[in-house]
Amino acid sequence: MTKADLVEHVARKADLTRKAAKEAVDAIFDAIADSLKRGDKAVITGFGTFSVRKRAARTGRNPQTGAAIKITARKTPGFTAGKTLKRAVR
């Protein structure tokens, strides 16, 4: 499902115009992104939890030369599916 498909689905289910549905979907994505930027979690009960994960610095290899390179520590977004979503997928 693409973002456009999601907007179309929300418009149909909530009886909204496409423009209103797009604004609603964008607002939800922006709220989740803002929460993660602050370092907070975004918990959507029944769906899952978006969180910030920390990746430690490590040594990697350049695949072309085989030379060792240092990969710096960084933060990445993560998602953990909720119990309801896991059951629905089974």
C-alpha positions as CSV (number, residue, x, y, z in Angstrom):
1,M,0.0,0.0,0.0
2,T,1.3,3.4,-1.0
3,K,0.6,6.7,0.7
4,A,-1.8,7.6,-2.1
5,D,-3.6,4.2,-1.5
6,L,-3.8,5.1,2.2
7,V,-5.3,8.5,1.5
8,E,-7.9,7.0,-0.8
9,H,-8.8,4.4,1.8
10,V,-9.1,7.0,4.6
11,A,-11.3,9.2,2.3
12,R,-13.6,6.3,1.6
13,K,-13.9,5.0,5.1
14,A,-14.3,8.4,6.8
15,D,-16.4,9.9,4.1
16,L,-13.9,12.7,3.5
17,T,-12.7,14.5,0.4
18,R,-9.3,13.3,-0.9
19,K,-7.8,16.7,0.1
20,A,-9.1,16.4,3.7
21,A,-7.9,12.8,3.9
22,K,-4.5,13.7,2.6
23,E,-4.2,16.5,5.2
24,A,-5.3,14.0,8.0
25,V,-2.7,11.4,6.9
26,D,0.0,14.0,6.6
27,A,-0.8,15.4,10.1
28,I,-0.5,11.9,11.6
29,F,2.8,11.3,9.9
30,D,4.1,14.7,11.0
31,A,3.0,14.1,14.6
32,I,4.9,10.7,14.6
33,A,8.0,12.3,13.1
34,D,7.9,15.2,15.5
35,S,7.7,12.8,18.4
36,L,10.7,10.8,17.2
37,K,12.7,14.0,16.6
38,R,12.2,14.9,20.3
39,G,13.4,11.4,21.2
40,D,9.9,10.3,22.4
41,K,8.0,7.2,21.5
42,A,4.8,7.3,19.5
43,V,2.4,4.6,20.8
44,I,-0.7,3.7,18.8
45,T,-2.6,1.2,20.8
46,G,-3.6,-1.9,18.9
47,F,-1.1,-1.1,16.1
48,G,2.4,-0.6,17.4
49,T,5.1,1.6,18.8
50,F,7.4,3.9,16.9
51,S,10.7,4.6,18.7
52,V,14.2,5.9,18.3
53,R,16.9,3.2,18.4
54,K,20.6,3.9,19.0
55,R,23.1,2.1,16.8
56,A,26.6,1.8,18.2
57,A,29.7,2.7,16.3
58,R,31.3,-0.2,14.6
59,T,33.9,-1.2,12.0
60,G,32.7,-2.1,8.5
61,R,34.4,-3.1,5.3
62,N,34.4,-1.4,1.9
63,P,33.1,-4.1,-0.4
64,Q,35.2,-2.9,-3.4
65,T,38.5,-2.7,-1.6
66,G,38.1,-4.7,1.5
67,A,39.5,-1.9,3.6
68,A,38.2,-1.4,7.1
69,I,36.1,1.7,7.6
70,K,34.7,3.2,10.8
71,I,30.9,3.6,10.9
72,T,29.8,6.2,13.4
73,A,27.0,5.8,16.0
74,R,23.6,7.1,15.0
75,K,19.9,7.1,15.8
76,T,17.4,5.2,13.6
77,P,13.7,5.0,13.7
78,G,12.2,1.7,14.8
79,F,8.8,0.0,14.9
80,T,7.5,-2.7,17.1
81,A,4.2,-4.2,16.1
82,G,1.4,-4.4,18.7
83,K,-0.3,-7.6,19.8
84,T,-3.5,-6.8,17.8
85,L,-1.6,-6.2,14.6
86,K,0.4,-9.4,15.1
87,R,-2.7,-11.4,15.5
88,A,-4.3,-9.8,12.4
89,V,-1.3,-10.8,10.3
90,R,-1.3,-14.4,11.4
